[in-house]
Amino acid sequence: KTALAVREGVLPPTLGEDPSPELMAGPLRLPAHARGWVMPEGKMRRAGVSAFGLGGINYHVLLEEAPTPAADRSERARGLPQARLPARDPLADRFEVELTSVSLGARTPRAPVAGHTVWILPDDGGLWRAVGAALEQRHARVVVLGSEPDAASPADGIVDLSTFGVRGPEGLHQRASEATRRALRTLRPVYERFTRARPAGAFYVAVTSLGGDLGLGGAGEGDLAGAALLGLAKGLKQELPASLCRGVDFDPHEDPETVAEVVVRELEDGNDQLEVAWAGRRLVPRLRRLPLGEDAPRRAVEPDDVVVVSGGGRGVVFECATALARLGARVVVTGRTPLPAADAPFLQLDDEAFEAFGREHMLARRREDPSASPRRLRAEIAALEKQRELHENLQRAVADDLPLEYAECDVTDRGAVDALFADVRARLGPITGLAHGAMVQWSTLASRKEPAKVDATLAVKGAALANLLDATREDPLKIVLGFGSGAGRFGNRGQADYCAANALMAAMIASAGRVDRRGARFVTVDWTAWDSVGAAVEDPDLKELLRSTGITSISVEEGLYWFLREWTAGASSEVVVFEERMLHDWPFLGRQAEHDESGALEVDDLGRPFVEGAWPLVDQVLEREPGRVVIERRLEAERDAFIEQHRLHGVPILPATFGCELLAEVAALCVPGMEVEAAYDVRIQTPAKLFRERPLVLRARAVVEADGAQDALVRSESRSRLTLHGRHLEERVHHAARFRLRLRGSAVVEPRVIEELEGTAKARSFFHMARAPVTLGPLYSRGEWIQVRDRVIVGRIRAPRQRDVSDRTSFPLFQVDPLMMDTAFQIAANWDGLGQGCVSIPYGLERLRMGRPRRRGEGARVRAEVTRVDDPDVYYDIDVASDDGELLMEIRGLHLRRITEGE
Ligand SMILES: NC(=O)c1ccc[n+]([C@@H]2O[C@H](COP(=O)([O-])OP(=O)(O)OC[C@H]3O[C@@H](n4cnc5c(N)ncnc54)[C@H](OP(=O)(O)O)[C@@H]3O)[C@@H](O)[C@H]2O)c1
C-alpha cells in the first residue's frame, strides 16, 4: 500500500476511528479522504512503514520514490498524467459526434402531408412563403401563425421557422428563450391531438440556420438560437414518439426553394431521425466511440491555474472541482446558495435529526405566519438542505487542505459575474480555466411547462455561459468545459426545455471555440446520469424519470475519470459520455434513428454502419443489391484485441469463430430484418494471418440462395488478396459457410439441461489450448472448471468480456457469439489435451444452431462429446446451455486437428 502511495502520489485515507483530539490539536493530520501527495519541484516522496509486535517483530522500513527520468519527473510535477481508469471497468464510453451523409434515395413517402393542416411559425425573411407554397403544392392546408395558435383549425403539423436567418450574438439568449417558449405555447393546444396521432400523422419540425452542420462547428453567420429548438425537438420526440419531431438545419443563405423542398421531403419520408442537416446533401449525426486507451495529455493542471466553476458548490460539479483542486489548481466554485453561519443549528444534525428539525421548523413558521403555504415552507427546508450540502462539501475541502473556495454568485447576473471575476483576479491571478456546471430544471411534460421556468432553465445554461465567456475575454484561458447532458443530445421525456438549454449551450461552446484565438480548448461533455451525487439522485422526479427510461448511472469515480480526461487530454468540441448499450436501445438513436420499412438502412451512403457495435466485423458495405452483399473488414492487431490475443507461432490469426462471425454478419446484412439461426458446413480453408503484424483486409460476399417470409438461406465466403512487394498475386478464400436466417428476435426458448458428471472431480486448472505453438490472451481464457470422463467433457464458461474485443465498440452484437463458441471449443479440446497432450486447432464444423440469444454478462455450461477420432483429426458434438437450462448453441461435427510445434 505504501509503495503504491509513493508511486501514485496519493495519500490514502486512514481506515478506522477518528484520531484523538489531542493528536489533531498539533500539526499532524490523518487524511480522511484520499488526497494528492504533491511535492515541491526537486523533492522526493518518502514514507515509513513500521511493524511492532509483542511477539518480537520490530521492523521499520523507509521507502523513497524511485528516481524517475528528469522529463518524466517534471511532467509529474506539472500534474501529468492525471486521469486514471476506475478500478472497475467503466460502464460508459466516450463518443464523438460526426456527421455522415445518408440520402433518402428513391424511398416512397410514408407520411404524405396531403390533407394535413400545418401551422407555420414564420421567420423574419421570406422563407415561410416558400415553405407554405411547397406544402400547399402537396395539398396541405397552411396557416401562417401570428403571435397565437389558431384555435379554429387545429394543426396536424407545425413547421417552426422562427429562428431562421442571419443574426449576430446580441440578444441570443432572449431569442432562444422566446423561441422555445413560443414553440411550447404553440404546441399546447394540439399536444393531446399529437399524442393520439397515428404513426407519422403529426409533426413538429424546427428549421434552423446553424450552418448546415447542426451547430457542431459553431453557427457562423446563422442564428445560434436555433440550437435550442433542435434540442427541444429531441425532447418532444421522446414524449410524442408516434409524431415526427425533428430539427432540420441549413446554411442561412440556402436558397428558400431548396429549404422548402428538403423540409417537405424530410417530413413526407416519415423516418424517425431526430436531427438532419442539409449542406448540398443530407447529413445525420453518427456517434463514434473514442478508444479507451490513454491519450497523450495536452493540458497540465498547474499550481498557478485559477479555475472558476459555476454551480460547483454541490452535486457532481463539486466533485469535479475538488478533483482539479487535488491536482493543485486554485478553484473557485459558485452558486446562489448563501454560506450558512458556521454555528447554524441545522448544520450539525444527522439526516434523521434534520428531518425532525424540518418538521419543527415548518410548524413554528406556520404559527408565525398562518398564510405561509406548505409549498413555500417546503422550499424553505429545501434551501436549508442546500446549505447543509454546501457546508458539508466545503468542510471536506478544508479537511483535505484543498485550494478551493466558494463564492456566492448568480451567474445569470452579469454584474455579479464581473464583480466575482474582478475579485478572483485581484486575489488569485488571471483565470485560466472555466467550467460551466450550473443548472436548474423541472421535469414535466412539454404541455405543462411554465414559461418562467423555461426561461430560467435556458438562462442558467445559455445567458450565464455568455456572461462567463464575455467576462473572461481577456483572460489567458486554457480551457472552457460545459457540463452538458445526454438530454441535449438524444432528448428525454419531461425535459423538453432542459434539452433545449443543453443543446443551446453546446452550440454556443462550439461557436466560441471556433473564433477563439488563445488556443483554448472549448468542449461540452454530454453526461449520462451520475450515481450517489447530484440532481439525478437528489431530485425525486428526475430519479423516477431516469428509472423509467432505463438510463443507468456511472459512479462518481468513473465520472471523475471522464472529467479529468477531457480536461487534460481530449480534443473534440463535444463528447458524449454514456453507455454504448443506448445506441442499440434508446429510441430514435443510433440503430433506431434511420430505418425504412425493411429495416435495411443501417449504413450511411459510404456503407458504414451507423452503430459499429451492431456489425462489429463490418467496416463498410461495398456492394449491395437484392440478394447480394459484399463487405470489407480491415483486421488490425492494434485495434482488434480478438486478433492481437490469438496467435499461432506468434503470428496474429483470425480465430475460426470470428471468421464464422464475419460470414454470419454479411449473411444477415443480405436479408434485412433477419438474424442467423444456423450455419452449415463452416470451413476454414486458409487461416487469415496478420504477417509482421500488418493489417489484413478481408472481403466477404454473401448471396441469397432462398428467401422466404420467415427464413432465408444464404451462402457466404471471405477472401483476401495475397500481395508480395506491392503486387497482388492471388485471391485466397479464408472461410466459407451457408446460413439459415430467421426473423430478428424470433428465437424460441428450447430447454437443454447440462448436468455435471456425477462422481467426477471438477478441475479448475486444466489444459488450455494456449500451449505452444498457440498463444491466447485473456479474452480467450474464460473456462471456469471442467470434468472429463470417457469421451464426455462438461465445463462452465464465464461470461465473455465482450467490451474488450475491439476498440471500435464496447457493446458488440454478435450473430454467432464467437467468444463463447471459442471457449466451448477449448473446453472440448481438453479431452485430447489432457489425454494425449495434444494442441489442436479448428478446421470447420458441420452444423451450428443458435438457441436463444445469450444475455449480457451471462455465463454458460458446455457439454462436449468425442464422436470420431481419425488421427490427426478429432470430431466433437457440443451443446452450450444457460445455467437455467436453456439452449444457447448446438454444434455438430466440430473438426479439430492436432498440431505439433513447428507445424
Ligand atoms: N447529475 C447528473 O447525473 C447529470 C447528468 C447529466 C448532466 N448533468 C449536468 O451536470 C451539471 C450538474 O448537475 P448536478 O446533478 O450536480 O446538479 P445540481 O446538484 O442541481 O447542481 C446544480 C448547481 O448549479 C447551481 N446553480 C443553479 N443556478 C445557478 C446560478 N444561477 N448561478 C450559480 N449557480 C447556480 C446550484 O447551486 P445553487 O442552487 O446554490 O445556485 C448547484 O450547485 C448540470 O449542468 C447538469 O446539466 C448532471
The ligand as an SDF file (V2000), in Angstrom:
LIG
                    3D

 48 52  0  0  0  0  0  0  0  0999 V2000
  -26.2170   14.6960  -12.0920 N   0  0  0  0  0  0  0  0  0  0  0  0
  -26.2720   14.0920  -13.2300 C   0  0  0  0  0  0  0  0  0  0  0  0
  -26.4620   12.8950  -13.2720 O   0  0  0  0  0  0  0  0  0  0  0  0
  -26.0930   14.8680  -14.5070 C   0  0  0  0  0  0  0  0  0  0  0  0
  -26.3590   14.2290  -15.7310 C   0  0  0  0  0  0  0  0  0  0  0  0
  -26.2320   14.9350  -16.9050 C   0  0  0  0  0  0  0  0  0  0  0  0
  -25.7840   16.2390  -16.8680 C   0  0  0  0  0  0  0  0  0  0  0  0
  -25.5250   16.8540  -15.6760 N   0  0  0  0  0  0  0  0  0  0  0  0
  -25.0800   18.2400  -15.6910 C   0  0  0  0  0  0  0  0  0  0  0  0
  -24.1130   18.4320  -14.6880 O   0  0  0  0  0  0  0  0  0  0  0  0
  -24.3230   19.6580  -14.0180 C   0  0  0  0  0  0  0  0  0  0  0  0
  -24.5270   19.4660  -12.5350 C   0  0  0  0  0  0  0  0  0  0  0  0
  -25.5560   18.5930  -12.2800 O   0  0  0  0  0  0  0  0  0  0  0  0
  -25.9300   18.2190  -10.7850 P   0  0  0  0  0  0  0  0  0  0  0  0
  -26.7080   16.9810  -10.8630 O   0  0  0  0  0  0  0  0  0  0  0  0
  -24.7600   18.2600   -9.9270 O   0  0  0  0  0  0  0  0  0  0  0  0
  -26.9420   19.4100  -10.4270 O   0  0  0  0  0  0  0  0  0  0  0  0
  -27.2820   20.0930   -9.0350 P   0  0  0  0  0  0  0  0  0  0  0  0
  -26.9310   19.2170   -7.9150 O   0  0  0  0  0  0  0  0  0  0  0  0
  -28.6780   20.5880   -9.1820 O   0  0  0  0  0  0  0  0  0  0  0  0
  -26.2960   21.2850   -9.0690 O   0  0  0  0  0  0  0  0  0  0  0  0
  -26.5150   22.3880   -9.8700 C   0  0  0  0  0  0  0  0  0  0  0  0
  -25.6890   23.5080   -9.3440 C   0  0  0  0  0  0  0  0  0  0  0  0
  -25.9500   24.6840  -10.1180 O   0  0  0  0  0  0  0  0  0  0  0  0
  -26.0130   25.7780   -9.2110 C   0  0  0  0  0  0  0  0  0  0  0  0
  -26.7720   26.8630   -9.8250 N   0  0  0  0  0  0  0  0  0  0  0  0
  -28.0320   26.8390  -10.2990 C   0  0  0  0  0  0  0  0  0  0  0  0
  -28.3500   28.0400  -10.7760 N   0  0  0  0  0  0  0  0  0  0  0  0
  -27.2680   28.8430  -10.6080 C   0  0  0  0  0  0  0  0  0  0  0  0
  -26.9990   30.1940  -10.9030 C   0  0  0  0  0  0  0  0  0  0  0  0
  -27.9030   30.9660  -11.4900 N   0  0  0  0  0  0  0  0  0  0  0  0
  -25.7890   30.6820  -10.5770 N   0  0  0  0  0  0  0  0  0  0  0  0
  -24.8660   29.9120   -9.9960 C   0  0  0  0  0  0  0  0  0  0  0  0
  -25.0670   28.6180   -9.7050 N   0  0  0  0  0  0  0  0  0  0  0  0
  -26.2630   28.0910   -9.9990 C   0  0  0  0  0  0  0  0  0  0  0  0
  -26.6540   25.2020   -7.9790 C   0  0  0  0  0  0  0  0  0  0  0  0
  -26.3240   25.9310   -6.8400 O   0  0  0  0  0  0  0  0  0  0  0  0
  -27.3570   26.9050   -6.1270 P   0  0  0  0  0  0  0  0  0  0  0  0
  -28.6480   26.1750   -6.0210 O   0  0  0  0  0  0  0  0  0  0  0  0
  -26.6790   27.2130   -4.8810 O   0  0  0  0  0  0  0  0  0  0  0  0
  -27.4400   28.0810   -7.0410 O   0  0  0  0  0  0  0  0  0  0  0  0
  -25.9960   23.8390   -7.9040 C   0  0  0  0  0  0  0  0  0  0  0  0
  -24.7920   23.8890   -7.2160 O   0  0  0  0  0  0  0  0  0  0  0  0
  -25.5120   20.3090  -14.6810 C   0  0  0  0  0  0  0  0  0  0  0  0
  -25.0530   21.2610  -15.5620 O   0  0  0  0  0  0  0  0  0  0  0  0
  -26.2040   19.1940  -15.3800 C   0  0  0  0  0  0  0  0  0  0  0  0
  -26.8530   19.6360  -16.5340 O   0  0  0  0  0  0  0  0  0  0  0  0
  -25.6710   16.1820  -14.4980 C   0  0  0  0  0  0  0  0  0  0  0  0
  1  2  1  0
  2  3  2  0
  2  4  1  0
  4  5  1  0
  4 48  2  0
  5  6  2  0
  6  7  1  0
  7  8  2  0
  8  9  1  0
  8 48  1  0
  9 10  1  0
  9 46  1  0
 10 11  1  0
 11 12  1  0
 11 44  1  0
 12 13  1  0
 13 14  1  0
 14 15  2  0
 14 16  1  0
 14 17  1  0
 17 18  1  0
 18 19  2  0
 18 20  1  0
 18 21  1  0
 21 22  1  0
 22 23  1  0
 23 24  1  0
 23 42  1  0
 24 25  1  0
 25 26  1  0
 25 36  1  0
 26 27  1  0
 26 35  1  0
 27 28  2  0
 28 29  1  0
 29 30  1  0
 29 35  2  0
 30 31  1  0
 30 32  2  0
 32 33  1  0
 33 34  2  0
 34 35  1  0
 36 37  1  0
 36 42  1  0
 37 38  1  0
 38 39  2  0
 38 40  1  0
 38 41  1  0
 42 43  1  0
 44 45  1  0
 44 46  1  0
 46 47  1  0
M  CHG  2   8   1  16  -1
M  END
$$$$
